[in-house]
Amino acid sequence: MLRKDPFITGEYYHIYNRGIDKRIIFKLKRDYERFLMLLYLANSDESFRLDDILNKQNKTFEEILKIKKEKPLVSIGAWCLMSNHFHMLVRQEVDGGITKFMRKVGVGYSMFFNIKYQRRGALFGGLFKAKLIGYDDNYMRQMFAYIHLNALDIEFPGWEVGLNKSSIEMKKFIESYRYSSYQDYIGNDRIENNILQKNNFPDYFGNSKSFKDFVENYFINVKI
C-alpha cells in the first residue's frame, strides 16, 4: 500500500507500529536487543547480514552498536519498545530514507521472529504509521515526552489520569526501564546511546536538565 503523502527530507516524524492483532512482538531480552541492533545497523545505505555478524564474527550486542557506519538514512531522536509495539521520533536525512530504513528494520526483524518462534505470515499490523511533527516546538516536546513515558503502561495502566500509583514511583520506573532512550537523556552511560543522533534535534534534546523539566511538565499537564 502506497502512502498518500511522501516523506520529506529534513522533516520530523513520529513513527510507530504494533504487532498484528496486537500480538506480542518482543518476548525475551534477546528479541529487544535484536530490534535495537537493527535500528543501529539498518540506519545507513550499507547492506549487512546480522546473523553473520553475530555468529561468524562472534560480535556481542555492545560490539555491534560500536560498528562504524556511513551517513545515516534518518536521525533517531527518541525510541521506546513495548512488548507489542514500538515508537520512534525521527528526522529523514536523505530522500526515501525513512522508507528504506523501516523496510530494513521491519523485514529483518520479522524474519528473525518468525524463524525463532516457528511461525509464518505478517508480524506487524500493516504498514508502519507516521505522523508529521514539523517544526512545532510544543508538539515536538510533547511527543518526545510521550514516547518515553509510554513505557509506564507496563506497570501503571491508566497512569494518564493518575490511577493507583504516585508520580515518584512512575519516575523511578521509567528511569530504570531499559528499552527506551530515556536513560540516554538523563546522563546514563550506555551503548544504546549510539543509536541516537541528538545533534540533529533541538538543543534541549541533549540537555538533561531541559529534558527532565519538560518531562516533569508533561506529568503536571496530565495531572499526575
Buried (B, 14 or more C-beta within 10 A) or exposed (E): EEEEEEBEBEBBBBBBBBBBEEEEBBEEEEBBBBBBBBBBBBBBEEEBEBEEBBEEEEBEBEEBBEBEBEEBBBBBBBBBBBBBBBBBBBBBBBEEBBBBBBEBBBEBBBEBBBEEEEEEEEBBBEEBBBEEBEEEEEBBBBBBBBBBBBBBBBBBEEBEEBEEBEBEEBBEBBEEBBBBBBBBBBEBEEBBBBBBBBEBBBEBBBEEEBBBEBBEEBBEEBEB
